[in-house]
Amino acid sequence: MNKRNKIAMTLLALVAFTPMYCLAGEGPSQELYWLNNIWMMVATFLVFIMHLGFAMLETGLTRSKNTVNILFKNTGIIAIGLITYAFVGFGLMYPGDFNGIFGYASAALPLNEMFATDAGIGYADGCYSLWTDFLFQGMFAATAATIVSGAVAGRIKLGSFFIFTVLYVGFLYPWLGSWKWGGGWLDGIGFYDFAGSTLVHSVGGWGALAGVLLLGPRIGKYVDGKPNAIPGHSMPLVTIGVFLLWLGWFGFNGGSALSADADYTSFVLVTTCLAAAAGIVGAMIASKFVQKKPDLTMALNGCLAGLVGITAGADMLTPAQAMLVGVVTGAIAVFSVIAIDKAKIDDPVGAITVHLVCGIIGTLAVALNPDVTFTAQLIGVLSYGVVAFAFALILFSIIKATVGIRVSAEEETVGLDVTEHAMSSYTSVS
Protein backbone atom coordinates (compact mmCIF):
# COMPACT_ATOMS: atom_id res chain seq x y z
CA MET A 1 0.00 0.00 0.00
CA ASN A 2 1.49 3.34 -1.02
CA LYS A 3 1.75 6.35 1.27
CA ARG A 4 -1.26 8.14 -0.22
CA ASN A 5 -3.51 5.12 0.30
CA LYS A 6 -2.28 4.69 3.87
CA ILE A 7 -3.22 8.29 4.65
CA ALA A 8 -6.64 7.85 3.07
CA MET A 9 -7.29 4.64 5.03
CA THR A 10 -6.22 6.33 8.26
CA LEU A 11 -8.60 9.24 7.72
CA LEU A 12 -11.45 6.87 6.89
CA ALA A 13 -10.75 4.93 10.06
CA LEU A 14 -10.79 8.11 12.12
CA VAL A 15 -14.12 9.17 10.63
CA ALA A 16 -15.62 5.72 11.10
CA PHE A 17 -14.56 5.08 14.68
CA THR A 18 -14.19 8.50 16.30
CA PRO A 19 -17.23 10.14 17.93
CA MET A 20 -17.53 13.56 16.34
CA TYR A 21 -19.14 15.44 19.19
CA CYS A 22 -17.39 17.05 22.16
CA LEU A 23 -18.40 16.15 25.67
CA ALA A 24 -17.10 18.40 28.41
CA GLY A 25 -15.14 16.66 31.12
CA GLU A 26 -14.55 13.41 29.21
CA GLY A 27 -11.09 14.34 28.07
CA PRO A 28 -9.96 15.32 24.58
CA SER A 29 -9.52 12.93 21.68
CA GLN A 30 -6.56 13.78 19.48
CA GLU A 31 -8.37 12.48 16.39
CA LEU A 32 -11.50 14.46 17.19
CA TYR A 33 -9.40 17.55 17.80
CA TRP A 34 -7.75 17.24 14.38
CA LEU A 35 -10.98 16.62 12.51
CA ASN A 36 -12.86 19.47 14.18
CA ASN A 37 -9.99 21.84 13.46
CA ILE A 38 -9.81 20.82 9.82
CA TRP A 39 -13.52 21.40 9.29
CA MET A 40 -13.56 24.69 11.16
CA MET A 41 -10.61 25.99 9.16
CA VAL A 42 -12.34 25.03 5.91
CA ALA A 43 -15.42 26.88 7.22
CA THR A 44 -13.17 29.87 7.97
CA PHE A 45 -11.98 29.90 4.35
CA LEU A 46 -15.59 29.88 3.20
CA VAL A 47 -16.56 32.78 5.47
CA PHE A 48 -13.55 34.69 4.13
CA ILE A 49 -14.90 34.21 0.60
CA MET A 50 -18.12 35.94 1.73
CA HIS A 51 -16.25 39.23 1.84
CA LEU A 52 -15.58 38.91 -1.88
CA GLY A 53 -19.27 38.13 -2.32
CA PHE A 54 -20.27 41.29 -0.46
CA ALA A 55 -17.81 43.33 -2.55
CA MET A 56 -19.25 41.99 -5.82
CA LEU A 57 -22.85 42.46 -4.67
CA GLU A 58 -22.32 46.05 -3.54
CA THR A 59 -20.30 46.91 -6.64
CA GLY A 60 -22.88 45.52 -9.05
CA LEU A 61 -25.84 47.21 -7.38
CA THR A 62 -24.26 50.67 -7.45
CA ARG A 63 -22.94 52.95 -10.17
CA SER A 64 -19.64 52.15 -11.84
CA LYS A 65 -18.09 55.47 -10.80
CA ASN A 66 -17.98 54.24 -7.18
CA THR A 67 -16.51 50.79 -7.82
CA VAL A 68 -12.97 51.43 -6.57
CA ASN A 69 -14.35 53.07 -3.44
CA ILE A 70 -16.53 50.07 -2.61
CA LEU A 71 -13.73 47.59 -3.25
CA PHE A 72 -11.36 49.67 -1.12
CA LYS A 73 -13.84 49.78 1.76
CA ASN A 74 -14.39 46.03 1.65
CA THR A 75 -10.65 45.42 1.63
CA GLY A 76 -10.11 47.72 4.59
CA ILE A 77 -12.99 46.18 6.53
CA ILE A 78 -11.31 42.77 6.61
CA ALA A 79 -8.08 44.24 7.94
CA ILE A 80 -9.85 46.35 10.57
CA GLY A 81 -12.07 43.45 11.63
CA LEU A 82 -9.24 40.98 12.18
CA ILE A 83 -6.85 43.39 13.88
CA THR A 84 -9.42 44.89 16.26
CA TYR A 85 -10.70 41.39 17.06
CA ALA A 86 -7.14 40.31 17.89
CA PHE A 87 -6.46 43.25 20.20
CA VAL A 88 -9.90 43.82 21.75
CA GLY A 89 -12.83 41.94 20.27
CA PHE A 90 -11.93 38.35 21.16
CA GLY A 91 -11.55 39.27 24.82
CA LEU A 92 -14.79 41.25 24.84
CA MET A 93 -16.88 38.54 23.20
CA TYR A 94 -15.56 35.70 25.36
CA PRO A 95 -14.75 37.30 28.70
CA GLY A 96 -15.06 34.12 30.79
CA ASP A 97 -16.75 34.57 34.15
CA PHE A 98 -18.38 38.00 34.15
CA ASN A 99 -21.49 39.86 35.25
CA GLY A 100 -23.36 38.94 32.08
CA ILE A 101 -23.36 42.48 30.70
CA PHE A 102 -19.74 43.54 30.35
CA GLY A 103 -16.46 41.76 30.82
CA TYR A 104 -13.03 41.40 29.28
CA ALA A 105 -10.51 38.57 29.15
CA SER A 106 -7.24 40.44 28.79
CA ALA A 107 -5.34 37.30 27.80
CA ALA A 108 -7.92 36.05 25.29
CA LEU A 109 -5.46 35.92 22.39
CA PRO A 110 -1.79 35.50 23.40
CA LEU A 111 -0.30 37.90 20.86
CA ASN A 112 3.26 37.52 22.13
CA GLU A 113 3.41 33.73 22.19
CA MET A 114 3.85 31.18 19.44
CA PHE A 115 2.13 28.30 21.20
CA ALA A 116 0.21 29.19 24.36
CA THR A 117 -0.42 26.48 26.94
CA ASP A 118 -4.19 26.62 26.51
CA ALA A 119 -4.20 27.25 22.78
CA GLY A 120 -3.99 23.62 21.79
CA ILE A 121 -5.88 20.54 22.86
CA GLY A 122 -6.55 21.96 26.32
CA TYR A 123 -8.76 24.70 24.86
CA ALA A 124 -12.57 24.30 24.63
CA ASP A 125 -12.51 20.82 26.20
CA GLY A 126 -10.27 19.63 23.40
CA CYS A 127 -12.82 20.33 20.67
CA TYR A 128 -10.68 22.80 18.69
CA SER A 129 -7.76 25.16 19.23
CA LEU A 130 -7.80 28.73 20.41
CA TRP A 131 -6.19 29.79 17.13
CA THR A 132 -8.94 28.14 15.10
CA ASP A 133 -11.63 29.70 17.25
CA PHE A 134 -10.12 33.15 16.95
CA LEU A 135 -9.73 33.05 13.18
CA PHE A 136 -13.21 31.65 12.57
CA GLN A 137 -14.90 34.17 14.87
CA GLY A 138 -12.70 37.00 13.59
CA MET A 139 -14.03 36.47 10.08
CA PHE A 140 -17.52 37.10 11.45
CA ALA A 141 -16.53 40.38 13.06
CA ALA A 142 -15.91 42.31 9.85
CA THR A 143 -19.26 41.24 8.40
CA ALA A 144 -21.19 43.71 10.55
CA ALA A 145 -19.36 46.65 8.98
CA THR A 146 -19.66 45.17 5.48
CA ILE A 147 -23.43 45.31 5.86
CA VAL A 148 -23.18 49.03 6.65
CA SER A 149 -20.85 49.61 3.70
CA GLY A 150 -23.46 48.65 1.11
CA ALA A 151 -26.23 50.76 2.60
CA VAL A 152 -24.16 53.97 2.66
CA ALA A 153 -22.46 53.39 -0.70
CA GLY A 154 -21.82 56.30 -3.06
CA ARG A 155 -21.92 59.17 -0.61
CA ILE A 156 -19.93 58.56 2.59
CA LYS A 157 -16.42 59.83 3.24
CA LEU A 158 -13.90 57.01 3.24
CA GLY A 159 -12.10 58.13 6.41
CA SER A 160 -15.35 58.63 8.28
CA PHE A 161 -16.53 55.16 7.35
CA PHE A 162 -13.31 53.61 8.63
CA ILE A 163 -13.56 55.52 11.92
CA PHE A 164 -17.05 54.09 12.34
CA THR A 165 -15.84 50.60 11.43
CA VAL A 166 -13.05 50.58 14.00
CA LEU A 167 -15.38 51.45 16.87
CA TYR A 168 -18.44 49.51 15.73
CA VAL A 169 -16.57 46.31 14.90
CA GLY A 170 -13.85 46.66 17.51
CA PHE A 171 -16.11 47.43 20.46
CA LEU A 172 -19.86 47.21 19.93
CA TYR A 173 -20.09 43.97 17.95
CA PRO A 174 -18.03 41.81 20.36
CA TRP A 175 -19.56 43.43 23.44
CA LEU A 176 -23.08 42.62 22.29
CA GLY A 177 -21.89 39.21 21.18
CA SER A 178 -20.86 38.40 24.75
CA TRP A 179 -24.48 38.69 25.87
CA LYS A 180 -25.24 35.42 24.07
CA TRP A 181 -22.14 33.69 22.71
CA GLY A 182 -20.00 34.72 25.67
CA GLY A 183 -22.45 33.27 28.17
CA GLY A 184 -24.00 36.61 29.13
CA TRP A 185 -27.43 37.61 30.39
CA LEU A 186 -29.34 36.81 27.19
CA ASP A 187 -27.89 33.34 27.14
CA GLY A 188 -29.10 33.00 30.71
CA ILE A 189 -32.75 33.73 29.83
CA GLY A 190 -32.75 31.25 26.96
CA PHE A 191 -32.30 33.57 23.97
CA TYR A 192 -31.06 31.56 20.99
CA ASP A 193 -29.09 32.65 17.93
CA PHE A 194 -27.11 29.82 16.37
CA ALA A 195 -24.91 31.71 13.91
CA GLY A 196 -25.96 35.36 14.03
CA SER A 197 -29.27 36.39 12.47
CA THR A 198 -29.31 39.01 15.23
CA LEU A 199 -25.79 39.02 16.65
CA VAL A 200 -24.19 39.62 13.24
CA HIS A 201 -26.82 40.57 10.67
CA SER A 202 -29.25 42.66 12.69
CA VAL A 203 -26.42 44.41 14.51
CA GLY A 204 -25.00 45.35 11.12
CA GLY A 205 -28.47 46.27 9.88
CA TRP A 206 -29.08 48.66 12.77
CA GLY A 207 -25.77 50.36 12.01
CA ALA A 208 -26.76 50.63 8.35
CA LEU A 209 -30.10 52.20 9.23
CA ALA A 210 -28.48 54.81 11.48
CA GLY A 211 -25.93 55.69 8.81
CA VAL A 212 -28.49 56.03 6.04
CA LEU A 213 -30.75 58.24 8.15
CA LEU A 214 -27.94 60.66 8.96
CA LEU A 215 -26.44 60.65 5.45
CA GLY A 216 -29.66 61.20 3.57
CA PRO A 217 -30.42 59.91 0.06
CA ARG A 218 -28.13 60.02 -2.94
CA ILE A 219 -28.44 62.98 -5.29
CA GLY A 220 -31.26 62.31 -7.75
CA LYS A 221 -32.76 59.44 -5.78
CA TYR A 222 -35.98 61.31 -5.02
CA VAL A 223 -37.56 63.64 -7.56
CA ASP A 224 -40.62 65.65 -6.51
CA GLY A 225 -40.86 63.47 -3.44
CA LYS A 226 -41.07 60.24 -5.43
CA PRO A 227 -38.46 57.46 -5.61
CA ASN A 228 -36.34 57.50 -8.74
CA ALA A 229 -34.61 54.25 -9.66
CA ILE A 230 -30.82 54.43 -9.84
CA PRO A 231 -29.93 51.05 -11.34
CA GLY A 232 -26.73 49.25 -10.52
CA HIS A 233 -24.21 48.93 -13.33
CA SER A 234 -23.58 45.16 -13.43
CA MET A 235 -26.13 42.42 -12.84
CA PRO A 236 -23.51 39.73 -13.55
CA LEU A 237 -21.45 41.03 -10.61
CA VAL A 238 -24.54 41.03 -8.39
CA THR A 239 -25.29 37.43 -9.31
CA ILE A 240 -21.69 36.35 -8.76
CA GLY A 241 -21.75 38.09 -5.39
CA VAL A 242 -24.90 36.31 -4.23
CA PHE A 243 -23.62 32.90 -5.30
CA LEU A 244 -20.32 33.53 -3.50
CA LEU A 245 -22.28 34.50 -0.39
CA TRP A 246 -24.40 31.36 -0.62
CA LEU A 247 -21.22 29.30 -0.91
CA GLY A 248 -19.75 31.15 2.06
CA TRP A 249 -22.81 30.39 4.13
CA PHE A 250 -21.80 26.71 4.11
CA GLY A 251 -18.97 27.86 6.36
CA PHE A 252 -20.91 30.59 8.17
CA ASN A 253 -23.58 28.19 9.43
CA GLY A 254 -21.78 24.88 9.00
CA GLY A 255 -18.73 26.09 10.89
CA SER A 256 -20.93 27.43 13.69
CA ALA A 257 -21.60 23.83 14.64
CA LEU A 258 -18.05 24.07 16.08
CA SER A 259 -17.67 20.40 15.28
CA ALA A 260 -17.08 18.00 12.41
CA ASP A 261 -19.98 15.86 13.60
CA ALA A 262 -21.38 14.45 10.35
CA ASP A 263 -25.05 14.32 11.29
CA TYR A 264 -25.17 17.68 13.05
CA THR A 265 -23.22 19.65 10.47
CA SER A 266 -24.94 18.13 7.44
CA PHE A 267 -28.35 18.86 8.99
CA VAL A 268 -27.36 22.52 9.43
CA LEU A 269 -26.25 22.71 5.80
CA VAL A 270 -29.53 21.19 4.61
CA THR A 271 -31.72 23.68 6.50
CA THR A 272 -29.47 26.52 5.32
CA CYS A 273 -29.73 25.60 1.64
CA LEU A 274 -33.46 24.86 1.77
CA ALA A 275 -34.11 28.26 3.32
CA ALA A 276 -32.05 29.97 0.61
CA ALA A 277 -33.89 28.13 -2.15
CA ALA A 278 -37.27 28.88 -0.59
CA GLY A 279 -36.24 32.52 -0.23
CA ILE A 280 -35.69 32.73 -3.97
CA VAL A 281 -39.11 31.20 -4.63
CA GLY A 282 -40.83 33.51 -2.15
CA ALA A 283 -39.19 36.59 -3.69
CA MET A 284 -39.99 35.45 -7.23
CA ILE A 285 -43.67 35.02 -6.43
CA ALA A 286 -43.92 38.31 -4.51
CA SER A 287 -42.00 40.20 -7.20
CA LYS A 288 -44.24 38.86 -9.96
CA PHE A 289 -47.31 39.81 -7.92
CA VAL A 290 -46.16 43.33 -7.05
CA GLN A 291 -43.99 44.37 -9.99
CA LYS A 292 -45.75 42.32 -12.69
CA LYS A 293 -42.35 41.31 -14.08
CA PRO A 294 -39.81 38.92 -12.53
CA ASP A 295 -37.05 41.04 -10.96
CA LEU A 296 -33.60 39.40 -10.74
CA THR A 297 -32.41 41.68 -7.94
CA MET A 298 -35.44 40.73 -5.86
CA ALA A 299 -34.83 37.01 -6.46
CA LEU A 300 -31.18 37.36 -5.47
CA ASN A 301 -32.06 39.36 -2.37
CA GLY A 302 -34.66 36.68 -1.61
CA CYS A 303 -31.86 34.13 -1.52
CA LEU A 304 -29.92 36.27 0.96
CA ALA A 305 -33.08 36.91 2.96
CA GLY A 306 -33.61 33.18 3.36
CA LEU A 307 -29.99 32.67 4.39
CA VAL A 308 -30.09 35.46 6.97
CA GLY A 309 -33.46 34.24 8.24
CA ILE A 310 -32.36 30.64 8.88
CA THR A 311 -29.02 31.57 10.43
CA ALA A 312 -30.47 31.93 13.94
CA GLY A 313 -32.18 28.55 13.96
CA ALA A 314 -30.35 26.41 11.41
CA ASP A 315 -29.81 23.66 13.99
CA MET A 316 -33.15 24.07 15.78
CA LEU A 317 -35.72 24.06 12.96
CA THR A 318 -36.83 21.15 10.79
CA PRO A 319 -36.22 21.23 7.03
CA ALA A 320 -39.92 22.04 6.52
CA GLN A 321 -39.70 24.92 9.00
CA ALA A 322 -36.52 26.13 7.28
CA MET A 323 -38.36 26.33 3.97
CA LEU A 324 -41.18 28.21 5.70
CA VAL A 325 -38.69 30.72 7.09
CA GLY A 326 -37.12 31.06 3.65
CA VAL A 327 -40.29 31.62 1.67
CA VAL A 328 -41.62 34.12 4.24
CA THR A 329 -38.40 36.15 4.47
CA GLY A 330 -37.98 36.04 0.69
CA ALA A 331 -41.47 37.41 0.11
CA ILE A 332 -41.22 39.99 2.88
CA ALA A 333 -37.91 41.18 1.44
CA VAL A 334 -39.71 42.32 -1.71
CA PHE A 335 -42.31 44.34 0.18
CA SER A 336 -39.70 45.67 2.61
CA VAL A 337 -37.39 46.98 -0.12
CA ILE A 338 -40.30 48.81 -1.75
CA ALA A 339 -41.59 50.19 1.58
CA ILE A 340 -38.15 51.43 2.67
CA ASP A 341 -37.67 53.11 -0.70
CA LYS A 342 -41.04 54.87 -0.41
CA ALA A 343 -40.10 56.01 3.10
CA LYS A 344 -37.19 57.90 1.49
CA ILE A 345 -34.60 55.71 3.18
CA ASP A 346 -32.02 55.28 0.43
CA ASP A 347 -30.36 51.86 0.68
CA PRO A 348 -28.78 51.02 -2.71
CA VAL A 349 -28.26 47.31 -1.98
CA GLY A 350 -31.23 46.44 0.23
CA ALA A 351 -28.97 45.76 3.22
CA ILE A 352 -31.47 47.04 5.78
CA THR A 353 -34.14 44.71 4.42
CA VAL A 354 -31.98 41.61 4.08
CA HIS A 355 -29.94 41.88 7.24
CA LEU A 356 -32.11 43.83 9.67
CA VAL A 357 -35.70 43.00 8.76
CA CYS A 358 -35.05 39.38 7.80
CA GLY A 359 -32.60 38.93 10.66
CA ILE A 360 -35.34 39.90 13.12
CA ILE A 361 -37.89 37.60 11.47
CA GLY A 362 -35.45 34.69 11.47
CA THR A 363 -34.54 35.20 15.12
CA LEU A 364 -38.17 35.25 16.20
CA ALA A 365 -38.86 32.18 14.05
CA VAL A 366 -36.55 30.07 16.21
CA ALA A 367 -39.47 29.97 18.66
CA LEU A 368 -41.09 27.47 16.28
CA ASN A 369 -38.95 25.02 18.21
CA PRO A 370 -40.81 24.23 21.46
CA ASP A 371 -37.57 24.43 23.47
CA VAL A 372 -37.22 28.14 22.65
CA THR A 373 -39.63 30.77 23.94
CA PHE A 374 -40.88 33.65 21.82
CA THR A 375 -40.50 35.97 24.82
CA ALA A 376 -36.78 35.28 25.11
CA GLN A 377 -36.31 35.81 21.37
CA LEU A 378 -38.24 39.08 21.44
CA ILE A 379 -36.25 40.37 24.42
CA GLY A 380 -33.04 39.57 22.57
CA VAL A 381 -34.14 41.28 19.36
CA LEU A 382 -35.26 44.41 21.20
CA SER A 383 -32.17 44.57 23.39
CA TYR A 384 -29.78 44.33 20.51
CA GLY A 385 -31.85 46.78 18.48
CA VAL A 386 -31.96 49.51 21.11
CA VAL A 387 -28.25 49.36 21.96
CA ALA A 388 -26.89 48.85 18.43
CA PHE A 389 -29.03 51.56 16.85
CA ALA A 390 -28.36 54.07 19.63
CA PHE A 391 -24.62 53.37 19.54
CA ALA A 392 -24.46 53.72 15.74
CA LEU A 393 -26.60 56.86 15.70
CA ILE A 394 -24.50 58.56 18.38
CA LEU A 395 -21.24 57.48 16.75
CA PHE A 396 -22.27 58.67 13.29
CA SER A 397 -23.56 61.94 14.81
CA ILE A 398 -20.22 62.61 16.50
CA ILE A 399 -18.34 61.86 13.29
CA LYS A 400 -20.73 64.10 11.35
CA ALA A 401 -20.26 66.96 13.80
CA THR A 402 -16.45 66.71 13.73
CA VAL A 403 -14.93 65.48 10.48
CA GLY A 404 -18.20 65.11 8.54
CA ILE A 405 -19.64 61.97 7.00
CA ARG A 406 -20.88 62.97 3.56
CA VAL A 407 -18.84 63.95 0.53
CA SER A 408 -19.68 67.16 -1.29
CA ALA A 409 -22.33 67.27 -4.00
CA GLU A 410 -19.62 67.79 -6.61
CA GLU A 411 -17.63 64.77 -5.39
CA GLU A 412 -20.73 62.61 -5.37
CA THR A 413 -21.66 63.66 -8.88
CA VAL A 414 -18.18 62.99 -10.28
CA GLY A 415 -17.91 59.72 -8.38
CA LEU A 416 -15.88 58.57 -5.39
CA ASP A 417 -13.43 56.61 -7.49
CA VAL A 418 -11.97 59.80 -8.93
CA THR A 419 -12.44 62.15 -5.97
CA GLU A 420 -11.39 59.74 -3.17
CA HIS A 421 -8.90 57.52 -5.02
CA ALA A 422 -7.89 59.32 -8.24
CA MET A 423 -8.55 56.21 -10.32
CA SER A 424 -11.28 54.40 -12.17
CA SER A 425 -12.25 50.73 -12.43
CA TYR A 426 -13.32 50.97 -16.05
CA THR A 427 -12.22 52.87 -19.11
CA SER A 428 -15.82 54.05 -19.55
CA VAL A 429 -17.56 55.48 -16.49
CA SER A 430 -21.31 56.03 -16.24
Buried (B, 14 or more C-beta within 10 A) or exposed (E): EEEEEEEEEEBEEBEEEBEBEBEEEEEBBEBBBBBBBBBBBBBBBBBBBBBBBBBBBBBBBBBBBBBBBBBBBBEBBBEBBBBBBBEBBBBBBBBEEBEBEEBBBEEBBBEEEEEBEEBBBEBBBBBBBBBBBBBBBBBBBBBBBBBBBBBBBBBBBBEBBBBBBBBBBBBBBBBBBBBBBBBBBBBEBBBBBBBBBBBBBBBBBBBBBBBBBBBBBBEEBBEEEEBEEBEBBBBEBBBBBBBBBBBBBBBBBBBBBBBBBEEBBEBBBEBBBBBBBBBBBBBBBBBBEBEEEEBBBBBBBBBBBBBBBBBBBBBBBBEEBBBBBBBBBBBBBBBBBBEBBEEEBBBBBBBBBBBBBBBBBBBBBBBBBEEBBEEBBBBBBEBBBEBBBEBBBEBBEBBBEEEEBBBEEEBBEBBBBBBBBEEBBEEEBE
